[in-house]
C-alpha cells in the first residue's frame, strides 16, 4: 500500500558547443571513439577489453579512427590497468588515459568525441551512456541492463548479447550470477557503420 515513485537521474539536453578543444581534454583530432569507466566498478563488468577487441576487429592502425579509453582509479587496481595496457600496446591508434579530470572536462570529452561505446556486461543506470546520447552522439551500448530505461528495444545501436555466468575474477559479484556477453562482431559492425556513414 506504500506508493513507490521512480526518480531518474537528470540528464542535461545540450544545446551549446563545448568551450574546450579536443587537445585540451586529451582527445586526438582524428575520428574518436570514447569509453569512460571506473576501475572501482569492476573491470570484467565494465568490459574495456571487449571494447578493444571490437575496435581492433573493425579498424586497422591506419584507417583514420582512434579509440580513447578514459578511466579513473587504475592506481588502485594495477593488475587490471596492466591488462588494458597490454591489450593496447601494439596499437598507436588506441589511447589509455587513467586519472581524474574536472567534471567540466569529463563532460567535454563526451561532447567532443565522435562516438561513445560501452560494451558493459551490466549497468546500474548508465550515466555515461545517457550523457553521450543527450550530447547527440551515436552511442553504441550493450542492449542490456539499466541503460534500457532510455535505450528503447529498437534503438539502433543496442548491441545484442547472450546471458552468461559471471564466473571468476568479478568480485563482489557471485560466480553463478548472470549477466550479458555482448556480441563483438555486431559491435564491430556498428563502429564501422558509424565511422563510414557519420553524416
GROMACS elastic network, one bead per residue, 0.5 to 0.9 nm:
[ bonds ]
;  ai    aj funct       b0    kb
    7    10     6  0.89637   500
    8    11     6  0.89744   500
    8   125     6  0.87704   500
    9   125     6  0.84426   500
    9   127     6  0.80160   500
   11   127     6  0.82418   500
   11   130     6  0.70640   500
   11   131     6  0.63604   500
   11   134     6  0.69836   500
   12   131     6  0.75776   500
   12   134     6  0.67803   500
   12   135     6  0.84191   500
   13   131     6  0.85462   500
   13   134     6  0.52900   500
   13   135     6  0.67984   500
   13   136     6  0.88279   500
   14    17     6  0.81215   500
   14   111     6  0.88667   500
   14   134     6  0.64787   500
   14   135     6  0.56116   500
   14   136     6  0.80695   500
   15   135     6  0.82507   500
   16    19     6  0.89180   500
   17    20     6  0.86680   500
   17   111     6  0.78589   500
   17   112     6  0.87982   500
   18    21     6  0.74920   500
   18   107     6  0.86159   500
   18   108     6  0.59817   500
   18   111     6  0.66358   500
   18   112     6  0.72969   500
   19   108     6  0.78986   500
   20    23     6  0.81885   500
   20    24     6  0.61667   500
   20    25     6  0.71401   500
   20   105     6  0.77859   500
   20   108     6  0.64779   500
   20   109     6  0.87541   500
   20   112     6  0.83796   500
   21    24     6  0.52567   500
   21    25     6  0.68347   500
   21    26     6  0.89089   500
   21    27     6  0.84743   500
   21   108     6  0.82224   500
   21   112     6  0.75752   500
   22    25     6  0.55212   500
   22    26     6  0.62406   500
   22    28     6  0.63758   500
   22    29     6  0.64135   500
   22   108     6  0.82281   500
   22   109     6  0.73591   500
   22   112     6  0.62603   500
   22   113     6  0.79314   500
   23    26     6  0.51283   500
   23    27     6  0.55262   500
   23    28     6  0.64786   500
   23    29     6  0.72587   500
   24    27     6  0.76195   500
   24   105     6  0.84427   500
   25   101     6  0.84601   500
   25   105     6  0.60343   500
   25   106     6  0.79109   500
   25   108     6  0.71064   500
   25   109     6  0.62110   500
   25   112     6  0.89504   500
   26    68     6  0.88930   500
   26    97     6  0.83135   500
   26   109     6  0.79894   500
   27    30     6  0.84976   500
   27    32     6  0.73897   500
   27    34     6  0.88762   500
   27    68     6  0.72194   500
   27    95     6  0.86687   500
   27   109     6  0.72058   500
   27   112     6  0.80398   500
   27   113     6  0.74216   500
   28    31     6  0.76855   500
   28    32     6  0.68720   500
   28    66     6  0.74804   500
   28    68     6  0.84430   500
   28    95     6  0.88760   500
   28   113     6  0.89772   500
   29    32     6  0.76620   500
   30    64     6  0.65508   500
   30    65     6  0.63230   500
   30    66     6  0.66555   500
   31    64     6  0.66545   500
   31    66     6  0.60256   500
   31    67     6  0.85300   500
   31   113     6  0.76556   500
   31   114     6  0.61004   500
   31   115     6  0.84312   500
   31   195     6  0.76894   500
   32    65     6  0.60950   500
   32    67     6  0.57317   500
   32    68     6  0.69712   500
   32   112     6  0.85495   500
   32   113     6  0.53440   500
   32   114     6  0.52014   500
   32   115     6  0.65390   500
   32   116     6  0.85635   500
   33    55     6  0.87819   500
   33    65     6  0.75704   500
   33    66     6  0.61140   500
   33    68     6  0.61904   500
   33    69     6  0.86113   500
   33   113     6  0.62943   500
   33   114     6  0.60184   500
   33   116     6  0.56771   500
   33   117     6  0.68375   500
   33   191     6  0.83696   500
   34    66     6  0.85924   500
   34    67     6  0.59439   500
   34    69     6  0.61715   500
   34    70     6  0.74319   500
   34   109     6  0.80455   500
   34   110     6  0.74497   500
   34   113     6  0.61908   500
   34   114     6  0.77495   500
   34   115     6  0.62593   500
   34   117     6  0.61641   500
   34   118     6  0.86488   500
   35    48     6  0.77116   500
   35    51     6  0.80620   500
   35    67     6  0.79442   500
   35    68     6  0.64086   500
   35    69     6  0.51184   500
   35    70     6  0.61724   500
   35    71     6  0.82617   500
   35   110     6  0.89706   500
   35   115     6  0.88998   500
   35   116     6  0.59738   500
   35   117     6  0.54750   500
   35   118     6  0.61623   500
   35   128     6  0.86671   500
   36    48     6  0.88754   500
   36    68     6  0.83114   500
   36    69     6  0.60314   500
   36    71     6  0.55479   500
   36    72     6  0.84587   500
   36   106     6  0.89230   500
   36   110     6  0.89460   500
   36   116     6  0.86224   500
   36   117     6  0.86094   500
   36   118     6  0.81176   500
   36   128     6  0.72891   500
   37    40     6  0.87557   500
   37    41     6  0.76214   500
   37    43     6  0.87205   500
   37    46     6  0.67457   500
   37    48     6  0.82030   500
   37    69     6  0.79656   500
   37    70     6  0.65590   500
   37    72     6  0.68011   500
   37   118     6  0.89969   500
   37   128     6  0.84799   500
   38    41     6  0.53931   500
   38    42     6  0.76503   500
   38    43     6  0.80926   500
   38    46     6  0.80203   500
   38    70     6  0.86172   500
   38    71     6  0.53832   500
   38    73     6  0.62693   500
   38    74     6  0.78816   500
   39    42     6  0.56548   500
   39    43     6  0.58041   500
   39    46     6  0.82344   500
   39    71     6  0.68715   500
   39    72     6  0.62147   500
   39    73     6  0.54747   500
   39    74     6  0.57822   500
   39    75     6  0.88920   500
   39    76     6  0.78034   500
   39    77     6  0.66358   500
   39    80     6  0.77327   500
   39    81     6  0.80304   500
   40    43     6  0.77778   500
   40    72     6  0.81059   500
   40    73     6  0.64962   500
   40    74     6  0.82149   500
   40    76     6  0.78836   500
   40    77     6  0.77653   500
   41    44     6  0.88323   500
   41    45     6  0.72824   500
   41    46     6  0.69261   500
   42    45     6  0.54697   500
   42    46     6  0.63576   500
   42    47     6  0.84165   500
   42   169     6  0.89214   500
   42   170     6  0.64900   500
   42   171     6  0.75179   500
   42   172     6  0.85328   500
   43    46     6  0.53059   500
   43    47     6  0.57294   500
   43    48     6  0.71606   500
   43    49     6  0.85021   500
   43    80     6  0.67579   500
   43    81     6  0.88596   500
   43   169     6  0.88592   500
   43   170     6  0.76450   500
   44    48     6  0.79352   500
   44    49     6  0.83173   500
   44   120     6  0.83441   500
   44   121     6  0.76607   500
   44   166     6  0.87702   500
   44   169     6  0.72760   500
   44   170     6  0.59644   500
   45    48     6  0.87405   500
   45   119     6  0.89685   500
   45   120     6  0.58049   500
   45   121     6  0.50547   500
   45   122     6  0.61722   500
   45   123     6  0.81282   500
   45   166     6  0.87397   500
   45   170     6  0.72439   500
   45   179     6  0.86525   500
   46    49     6  0.88918   500
   46   118     6  0.76689   500
   46   119     6  0.71198   500
   46   121     6  0.64623   500
   46   122     6  0.74892   500
   46   123     6  0.81095   500
   47    50     6  0.57420   500
   47    51     6  0.68519   500
   47   118     6  0.79850   500
   47   119     6  0.61370   500
   47   120     6  0.53632   500
   47   121     6  0.67980   500
   48    52     6  0.63135   500
   48    53     6  0.87078   500
   48    69     6  0.75782   500
   48    84     6  0.74261   500
   48   118     6  0.79419   500
   48   119     6  0.72592   500
   48   120     6  0.79324   500
   49    52     6  0.51040   500
   49    53     6  0.63217   500
   49    54     6  0.87285   500
   49    83     6  0.81851   500
   49    84     6  0.65150   500
   49    87     6  0.72271   500
   50    54     6  0.59983   500
   50    55     6  0.83607   500
   50   119     6  0.67968   500
   50   120     6  0.87899   500
   50   182     6  0.84318   500
   50   184     6  0.71267   500
   51    54     6  0.52154   500
   51    55     6  0.60849   500
   51    56     6  0.85887   500
   51    69     6  0.89494   500
   51   117     6  0.75074   500
   51   118     6  0.72087   500
   51   119     6  0.61062   500
   51   120     6  0.89166   500
   51   184     6  0.81946   500
   51   187     6  0.84233   500
   51   188     6  0.89717   500
   52    55     6  0.51408   500
   52    56     6  0.60682   500
   52    57     6  0.84922   500
   52    67     6  0.80246   500
   52    69     6  0.88077   500
   52    84     6  0.85801   500
   52    87     6  0.73980   500
   52    88     6  0.74074   500
   52    94     6  0.83108   500
   53    56     6  0.52356   500
   53    57     6  0.60621   500
   53    58     6  0.86162   500
   53    87     6  0.85503   500
   53   184     6  0.75015   500
   53   188     6  0.84965   500
   54    57     6  0.51910   500
   54    58     6  0.63329   500
   54    59     6  0.87911   500
   54   184     6  0.53721   500
   54   185     6  0.68253   500
   54   186     6  0.85053   500
   54   187     6  0.60682   500
   54   189     6  0.86000   500
   54   191     6  0.81593   500
   55    58     6  0.51412   500
   55    59     6  0.60703   500
   55    60     6  0.87482   500
   55    66     6  0.88000   500
   55    67     6  0.74503   500
   55   187     6  0.82247   500
   55   188     6  0.60895   500
   55   191     6  0.72295   500
   55   192     6  0.86708   500
   56    59     6  0.52006   500
   56    60     6  0.64259   500
   56    61     6  0.82070   500
   56    91     6  0.85061   500
   56   188     6  0.82709   500
   57    60     6  0.77937   500
   57   184     6  0.86563   500
   57   185     6  0.79145   500
   57   188     6  0.63090   500
   58   185     6  0.86173   500
   58   187     6  0.87647   500
   58   188     6  0.50402   500
   58   189     6  0.68720   500
   58   190     6  0.89746   500
   58   191     6  0.69359   500
   58   192     6  0.59608   500
   59    62     6  0.79279   500
   59    63     6  0.59978   500
   59    64     6  0.83557   500
   59    65     6  0.70912   500
   59    66     6  0.87610   500
   59   188     6  0.85757   500
   59   191     6  0.89083   500
   59   192     6  0.76338   500
   60    63     6  0.53963   500
   60    64     6  0.84020   500
   60    65     6  0.83515   500
   60    91     6  0.86301   500
   60    93     6  0.85468   500
   61    64     6  0.75395   500
   61    65     6  0.77999   500
   61    66     6  0.82086   500
   61    91     6  0.62746   500
   61    92     6  0.67300   500
   61    93     6  0.56179   500
   61    94     6  0.85640   500
   62    65     6  0.76688   500
   62    93     6  0.78324   500
   63    66     6  0.87168   500
   64    93     6  0.84340   500
   65    93     6  0.70938   500
   65   195     6  0.76384   500
   66    92     6  0.86223   500
   66    94     6  0.57511   500
   66    95     6  0.77951   500
   67    93     6  0.64375   500
   67    95     6  0.62498   500
   67    96     6  0.85861   500
   68    93     6  0.85075   500
   68    94     6  0.58563   500
   68    96     6  0.61348   500
   68    97     6  0.74525   500
   69    94     6  0.76258   500
   69    95     6  0.61269   500
   69    97     6  0.61817   500
   69    98     6  0.81430   500
   70    95     6  0.81764   500
   70    96     6  0.62830   500
   70    98     6  0.58742   500
   70    99     6  0.79066   500
   71    74     6  0.70608   500
   71    96     6  0.78826   500
   71    97     6  0.62487   500
   71    99     6  0.63805   500
   71   100     6  0.79719   500
   72    75     6  0.81387   500
   72    97     6  0.83299   500
   72    98     6  0.51268   500
   72   100     6  0.59082   500
   72   101     6  0.88998   500
   73    76     6  0.54238   500
   73    77     6  0.69210   500
   73    78     6  0.89831   500
   73    98     6  0.70886   500
   73    99     6  0.66899   500
   73   100     6  0.81279   500
   74    77     6  0.50227   500
   74    78     6  0.58552   500
   74    79     6  0.86386   500
   74    80     6  0.73641   500
   74    81     6  0.54645   500
   74    82     6  0.88348   500
   74    98     6  0.61474   500
   74    99     6  0.75242   500
   75    78     6  0.55135   500
   75    81     6  0.77800   500
   75    98     6  0.82794   500
   75    99     6  0.85355   500
   77    80     6  0.54699   500
   77    81     6  0.62860   500
   77    82     6  0.86646   500
   78    81     6  0.50520   500
   78    82     6  0.60168   500
   78    83     6  0.86797   500
   79    83     6  0.63662   500
   79    84     6  0.89218   500
   80    83     6  0.51011   500
   80    84     6  0.65803   500
   80    85     6  0.87945   500
   81    84     6  0.52016   500
   81    85     6  0.62743   500
   81    86     6  0.85920   500
   81    98     6  0.85483   500
   82    85     6  0.50294   500
   82    86     6  0.59885   500
   82    87     6  0.86093   500
   83    86     6  0.50442   500
   83    87     6  0.62290   500
   83    88     6  0.87623   500
   84    87     6  0.52377   500
   84    88     6  0.64597   500
   84    89     6  0.86687   500
   84    96     6  0.77679   500
   85    88     6  0.52565   500
   85    89     6  0.58603   500
   85    96     6  0.69767   500
   86    89     6  0.53159   500
   86    90     6  0.83301   500
   87    90     6  0.77921   500
   87    91     6  0.86097   500
   88    91     6  0.54404   500
   88    92     6  0.79326   500
   88    93     6  0.88723   500
   88    94     6  0.63906   500
   88    95     6  0.79473   500
   88    96     6  0.79328   500
   89    92     6  0.75110   500
   89    94     6  0.84354   500
   90    94     6  0.88769   500
   91    94     6  0.56690   500
   91    95     6  0.85619   500
   92    95     6  0.73471   500
  100   106     6  0.88254   500
  101   104     6  0.79688   500
  101   105     6  0.58790   500
  101   106     6  0.61664   500
  102   105     6  0.51549   500
  102   106     6  0.62941   500
  102   107     6  0.86557   500
  103   106     6  0.50530   500
  103   107     6  0.61752   500
  103   108     6  0.85259   500
  104   107     6  0.51217   500
  104   108     6  0.60937   500
  104   109     6  0.87253   500
  105   109     6  0.62035   500
  105   110     6  0.88067   500
  106   109     6  0.52527   500
  106   110     6  0.67314   500
  106   111     6  0.88792   500
  107   110     6  0.53235   500
  107   111     6  0.62997   500
  107   112     6  0.87004   500
  107   131     6  0.80467   500
  107   132     6  0.88570   500
  108   112     6  0.59179   500
  108   113     6  0.83571   500
  109   112     6  0.52306   500
  109   113     6  0.59032   500
  110   113     6  0.54440   500
  110   114     6  0.82997   500
  110   115     6  0.83159   500
  110   116     6  0.72772   500
  110   128     6  0.81994   500
  110   131     6  0.74386   500
  110   132     6  0.57798   500
  110   135     6  0.73389   500
  110   137     6  0.81173   500
  111   114     6  0.80555   500
  111   131     6  0.87763   500
  111   132     6  0.70884   500
  111   135     6  0.57858   500
  111   136     6  0.81202   500
  111   137     6  0.75792   500
  112   115     6  0.89091   500
  113   116     6  0.70438   500
  113   137     6  0.79014   500
  114   137     6  0.65186   500
  114   138     6  0.75088   500
  114   194     6  0.89226   500
  114   195     6  0.87294   500
  114   198     6  0.87461   500
  115   132     6  0.81366   500
  115   137     6  0.56383   500
  115   138     6  0.52234   500
  115   139     6  0.58339   500
  115   140     6  0.76556   500
  115   191     6  0.83429   500
  115   194     6  0.76508   500
  115   195     6  0.86452   500
  116   128     6  0.86628   500
  116   129     6  0.73132   500
  116   132     6  0.64173   500
  116   133     6  0.85264   500
  116   137     6  0.68261   500
  116   138     6  0.65592   500
  116   140     6  0.62505   500
  116   141     6  0.82721   500
  117   129     6  0.77992   500
  117   138     6  0.85561   500
  117   139     6  0.56812   500
  117   141     6  0.57298   500
  117   142     6  0.87863   500
  117   187     6  0.88899   500
  117   191     6  0.85012   500
  118   128     6  0.87330   500
  118   129     6  0.72551   500
  118   139     6  0.79531   500
  118   140     6  0.62784   500
  118   142     6  0.65883   500
  119   122     6  0.88713   500
  119   140     6  0.78027   500
  119   141     6  0.55510   500
  119   142     6  0.51355   500
  119   143     6  0.89350   500
  119   159     6  0.78059   500
  119   181     6  0.83734   500
  119   182     6  0.63640   500
  119   183     6  0.89867   500
  119   184     6  0.85743   500
  119   187     6  0.81229   500
  120   123     6  0.67260   500
  120   141     6  0.73702   500
  120   142     6  0.60887   500
  120   144     6  0.84848   500
  120   180     6  0.77555   500
  120   181     6  0.81230   500
  120   182     6  0.77047   500
  121   142     6  0.73101   500
  121   144     6  0.76975   500
  121   145     6  0.81838   500
  121   161     6  0.89293   500
  121   166     6  0.89121   500
  121   179     6  0.57074   500
  121   181     6  0.58467   500
  121   182     6  0.71343   500
  122   142     6  0.83280   500
  122   144     6  0.67294   500
  122   145     6  0.54433   500
  122   146     6  0.74495   500
  122   147     6  0.89927   500
  122   179     6  0.60855   500
  122   180     6  0.64865   500
  123   126     6  0.56924   500
  123   144     6  0.78169   500
  123   145     6  0.53868   500
  123   146     6  0.51216   500
  123   147     6  0.67078   500
  124   127     6  0.85356   500
  124   145     6  0.69904   500
  124   147     6  0.75264   500
  125   128     6  0.88615   500
  125   129     6  0.86697   500
  125   130     6  0.83966   500
  125   145     6  0.77593   500
  125   147     6  0.53653   500
  125   148     6  0.83837   500
  125   149     6  0.76445   500
  126   129     6  0.52324   500
  126   130     6  0.62214   500
  126   131     6  0.86023   500
  126   145     6  0.86797   500
  126   146     6  0.62611   500
  126   147     6  0.51774   500
  126   148     6  0.89838   500
  127   130     6  0.50679   500
  127   131     6  0.60000   500
  127   132     6  0.85769   500
  127   147     6  0.81535   500
  128   131     6  0.50622   500
  128   132     6  0.62312   500
  128   133     6  0.87369   500
  129   132     6  0.52301   500
  129   133     6  0.63556   500
  129   134     6  0.86682   500
  129   139     6  0.67939   500
  129   140     6  0.84025   500
  129   141     6  0.74438   500
  129   147     6  0.73609   500
  130   133     6  0.51551   500
  130   134     6  0.61147   500
  130   135     6  0.85826   500
  130   139     6  0.87280   500
  130   147     6  0.75602   500
  130   150     6  0.73416   500
  130   151     6  0.85333   500
  131   134     6  0.50671   500
  131   135     6  0.62156   500
  131   136     6  0.88669   500
  132   136     6  0.65683   500
  132   137     6  0.55296   500
  132   138     6  0.76866   500
  132   139     6  0.64994   500
  133   136     6  0.51252   500
  133   137     6  0.53886   500
  133   138     6  0.67771   500
  133   139     6  0.61736   500
  134   137     6  0.74636   500
  136   139     6  0.86320   500
  138   157     6  0.76687   500
  138   194     6  0.73134   500
  138   198     6  0.88265   500
  139   157     6  0.64789   500
  139   158     6  0.86134   500
  140   143     6  0.89451   500
  140   156     6  0.84226   500
  140   158     6  0.62463   500
  140   159     6  0.68991   500
  140   187     6  0.73910   500
  140   190     6  0.72588   500
  140   191     6  0.76603   500
  141   144     6  0.83307   500
  141   147     6  0.83023   500
  141   151     6  0.87402   500
  141   157     6  0.63878   500
  141   158     6  0.53673   500
  141   159     6  0.57382   500
  141   182     6  0.88881   500
  141   187     6  0.83207   500
  142   145     6  0.82223   500
  142   147     6  0.84641   500
  142   157     6  0.82728   500
  142   158     6  0.55460   500
  142   160     6  0.64885   500
  142   161     6  0.70465   500
  142   180     6  0.79600   500
  142   181     6  0.84098   500
  142   182     6  0.59564   500
  142   183     6  0.85472   500
  142   187     6  0.85876   500
  143   147     6  0.75267   500
  143   148     6  0.67497   500
  143   151     6  0.75920   500
  143   152     6  0.86709   500
  143   153     6  0.74927   500
  143   155     6  0.85910   500
  143   157     6  0.81196   500
  143   159     6  0.52144   500
  143   160     6  0.59346   500
  143   161     6  0.72345   500
  143   180     6  0.88504   500
  143   182     6  0.82003   500
  144   147     6  0.68609   500
  144   148     6  0.63170   500
  144   158     6  0.81874   500
  144   159     6  0.84042   500
  144   160     6  0.82035   500
  144   161     6  0.77536   500
  144   179     6  0.85787   500
  144   180     6  0.68597   500
  144   182     6  0.88983   500
  145   148     6  0.59812   500
  145   149     6  0.83635   500
  145   179     6  0.86186   500
  145   180     6  0.84825   500
  146   149     6  0.60129   500
  146   150     6  0.84674   500
  147   150     6  0.58206   500
  147   151     6  0.59668   500
  147   152     6  0.87781   500
  148   152     6  0.58992   500
  148   153     6  0.73033   500
  149   152     6  0.71747   500
  151   154     6  0.78979   500
  151   155     6  0.56630   500
  151   156     6  0.88707   500
  151   157     6  0.86222   500
  151   158     6  0.73795   500
  152   155     6  0.51478   500
  152   156     6  0.89350   500
  152   158     6  0.84641   500
  153   156     6  0.86477   500
  153   158     6  0.75306   500
  154   157     6  0.85851   500
  154   158     6  0.77120   500
  155   158     6  0.57735   500
  156   159     6  0.86783   500
  157   187     6  0.84237   500
  157   190     6  0.68903   500
  158   187     6  0.87621   500
  159   182     6  0.62822   500
  159   183     6  0.66381   500
  159   184     6  0.82424   500
  159   186     6  0.64321   500
  159   187     6  0.59726   500
  159   190     6  0.83215   500
  160   181     6  0.85463   500
  160   182     6  0.58523   500
  160   183     6  0.57276   500
  160   184     6  0.88266   500
  160   186     6  0.72226   500
  160   187     6  0.83686   500
  161   180     6  0.57983   500
  161   181     6  0.52193   500
  161   183     6  0.52283   500
  161   184     6  0.87632   500
  162   179     6  0.82715   500
  162   180     6  0.55973   500
  162   181     6  0.52444   500
  162   182     6  0.65294   500
  162   183     6  0.74942   500
  163   178     6  0.62713   500
  163   179     6  0.54390   500
  163   181     6  0.61685   500
  163   182     6  0.87663   500
  164   167     6  0.84668   500
  164   177     6  0.83443   500
  164   178     6  0.54907   500
  164   179     6  0.56713   500
  164   180     6  0.60069   500
  164   181     6  0.64193   500
  165   175     6  0.66316   500
  165   176     6  0.55968   500
  165   177     6  0.56953   500
  165   179     6  0.64348   500
  165   180     6  0.84362   500
  166   169     6  0.86296   500
  166   170     6  0.70118   500
  166   173     6  0.72526   500
  166   174     6  0.69412   500
  166   175     6  0.50523   500
  166   176     6  0.61438   500
  166   177     6  0.54957   500
  166   178     6  0.55382   500
  166   179     6  0.61314   500
  166   180     6  0.85561   500
  167   170     6  0.70484   500
  167   173     6  0.87017   500
  167   174     6  0.75492   500
  167   176     6  0.64359   500
  167   177     6  0.78272   500
  167   178     6  0.87733   500
  168   171     6  0.77278   500
  168   173     6  0.89882   500
  168   174     6  0.84498   500
  168   175     6  0.58129   500
  169   172     6  0.89167   500
  169   173     6  0.89224   500
  169   175     6  0.84667   500
  170   173     6  0.56884   500
  170   174     6  0.77205   500
  170   175     6  0.75149   500
  171   174     6  0.70123   500
  171   175     6  0.82500   500
  172   175     6  0.89919   500
  173   176     6  0.85809   500
  173   177     6  0.71014   500
  174   177     6  0.53511   500
  174   178     6  0.87540   500
  175   178     6  0.82949   500
  181   184     6  0.86950   500
  182   185     6  0.89592   500
  182   186     6  0.83478   500
  182   187     6  0.78177   500
  183   186     6  0.55238   500
  183   187     6  0.64513   500
  183   188     6  0.88737   500
  184   188     6  0.60606   500
  184   189     6  0.85430   500
  185   188     6  0.50809   500
  185   189     6  0.62396   500
  185   190     6  0.86908   500
  186   189     6  0.50896   500
  186   190     6  0.62524   500
  186   191     6  0.86897   500
  187   190     6  0.51003   500
  187   191     6  0.62162   500
  187   192     6  0.86349   500
  188   191     6  0.51031   500
  188   192     6  0.61784   500
  188   193     6  0.85249   500
  189   192     6  0.51103   500
  189   193     6  0.60397   500
  189   194     6  0.86276   500
  190   194     6  0.61385   500
  190   195     6  0.85684   500
  191   194     6  0.52176   500
  191   195     6  0.62474   500
  191   196     6  0.86253   500
  192   195     6  0.50839   500
  192   196     6  0.59639   500
  192   197     6  0.83221   500
  193   196     6  0.51880   500
  193   197     6  0.57393   500
  193   198     6  0.76632   500
  194   197     6  0.54320   500
  194   198     6  0.51852   500
  194   199     6  0.87016   500
  195   198     6  0.55260   500
  196   199     6  0.87302   500
